[in-house]
Amino acid sequence: MATTTHSKARRSAAGPDPTPDTTAPDNATRLELYRLQVELRSFEKRAYDLFLQNLVKGTSHLSLGQEAIAAAFGVAMRSDDYTFATYRGHAHTLARGVPMGPVLAELLGRANGLMAGKGGSMHLTSVEHGVMGSYAIIGAHLPIACGAAWSAQYRDSGQVAVAFFGDGTTNIGAFHEALNFAVIWKLPVVFVCENNLWMEYTRTTTITAVEHPAADRASAYGLEPVLVDGNDADAMHHAAVAALSRARAGEGPSMIEALTYRQGGHSRADPGKYRPQQEVDEWLARDPLPRYRARLLDAGVPVAELEAIEEAARQAVERATEEAKAGALPGPELVLTDVWADGGSSWRN
Ligand SMILES: Cc1ncc(C[n+]2csc(CCOP(=O)(O)OP(=O)(O)O)c2C)c(N)n1
């Protein structure tokens, strides 16, 4: 599986037909892609351990198995671009350079958390890193990403807004409204559907008219179908660079459907038992991390270089855990601030 780009797109009766991607990123980019994937994986494994110790407050949704997508965009995006994530947004937040410590502390509900412990896993935001929020209402952020893109277009700033969402989200009205608006206004926005096959406990194909919920609908909005192996960091990086360049060149939006799989359940303690074991096993065999590691070794990267990246990620997670656990619980002075938009009744008229 590889990338269908705008120029290479072609269709078959069964939907978009991926065309082999022959362009690989340079070595420095590949090492960066590997570093980010390892960090995201190590962070979320630790988050899961802390959840099992009952230290994570509120719910959380892991994207173990989907790291190549966030990593590819993290590497390809400009530092002033905008990210709009869902409740499954740890990876997208970290991939923009938000430090692990405050993110982990936020999951633990501590005062040193990214949102002072008041947002939790589902509301990670860091405006200074371009992370314009994680949204729990599915599809809600797509029109908001259009707003950010419209602002960038108006200011001629060259920034691009990227919105990540799941396959189930493509059946929400906001998805279609955002796409239509983005195309009509030629907005610099990239829609990234992470098709992990499941929306909560329902297989998306059982409630969706087409096989590829984003790519098969692209033509309805005048867009080329872009179907990518979301477990292949090189293919994802290629697709990300193409879509970002297109947006920056004033050519308007793109929609990417990245085929992937969440290795765990939907949220918290969900064991995901509604999924056939054979399906889980097949996707575990396509785990993006060992696959990418093997590719780098094949390309001649010394194993010691990869081990150093892995050890650095392990140490970073240890430091983040200590930092998060050392945080106090937010007191009344924090709990009662930034939770109400000042302005009272004036907002209503
Ligand atoms: C408008 C709305 N309806 C229903 C829900 C409940 N809900 C939370 S997650 C989810 C499934 C979303 O699936 P998908 O878009 O495929 O994303 P994934 O969780 O797989 O990343 C649903 C229906 C919600 N949060 N918002």
The ligand as a MOL file (V3000), in Angstrom:
LIG
                    3D

  0  0  0     0  0            999 V3000
M  V30 BEGIN CTAB
M  V30 COUNTS 26 27 0 0 0
M  V30 BEGIN ATOM
M  V30 1 C -21.4350 14.5610 17.7370 0
M  V30 2 C -21.0020 13.3490 18.5120 0
M  V30 3 N -21.7370 12.2160 18.4290 0
M  V30 4 C -21.3640 11.1080 19.1140 0
M  V30 5 C -20.2550 11.1310 19.9180 0
M  V30 6 C -19.8240 9.8840 20.6720 0
M  V30 7 N -18.6130 9.3460 20.0840 0 CHG=1
M  V30 8 C -17.4140 9.5420 20.6800 0
M  V30 9 S -16.1780 8.8370 19.8100 0
M  V30 10 C -17.2230 8.2700 18.6360 0
M  V30 11 C -16.6850 7.4450 17.4860 0
M  V30 12 C -15.9140 8.2460 16.5170 0
M  V30 13 O -15.2710 7.3890 15.6140 0
M  V30 14 P -14.2310 7.9080 14.5860 0
M  V30 15 O -14.6530 9.2180 14.0210 0
M  V30 16 O -14.0020 6.8020 13.6120 0
M  V30 17 O -12.9090 8.1990 15.4310 0
M  V30 18 P -11.9790 7.2250 16.2760 0
M  V30 19 O -12.5520 7.1940 17.6800 0
M  V30 20 O -11.9400 5.9010 15.6150 0
M  V30 21 O -10.6460 7.8910 16.2990 0
M  V30 22 C -18.5220 8.6130 18.9260 0
M  V30 23 C -19.6960 8.2340 18.0940 0
M  V30 24 C -19.5300 12.3500 19.9940 0
M  V30 25 N -18.4320 12.4550 20.7540 0
M  V30 26 N -19.9090 13.4370 19.2730 0
M  V30 END ATOM
M  V30 BEGIN BOND
M  V30 1 1 1 2
M  V30 2 1 2 3
M  V30 3 2 2 26
M  V30 4 2 3 4
M  V30 5 1 4 5
M  V30 6 1 5 6
M  V30 7 2 5 24
M  V30 8 1 6 7
M  V30 9 2 7 8
M  V30 10 1 7 22
M  V30 11 1 8 9
M  V30 12 1 9 10
M  V30 13 1 10 11
M  V30 14 2 10 22
M  V30 15 1 11 12
M  V30 16 1 12 13
M  V30 17 1 13 14
M  V30 18 2 14 15
M  V30 19 1 14 16
M  V30 20 1 14 17
M  V30 21 1 17 18
M  V30 22 2 18 19
M  V30 23 1 18 20
M  V30 24 1 18 21
M  V30 25 1 22 23
M  V30 26 1 24 25
M  V30 27 1 24 26
M  V30 END BOND
M  V30 END CTAB
M  END
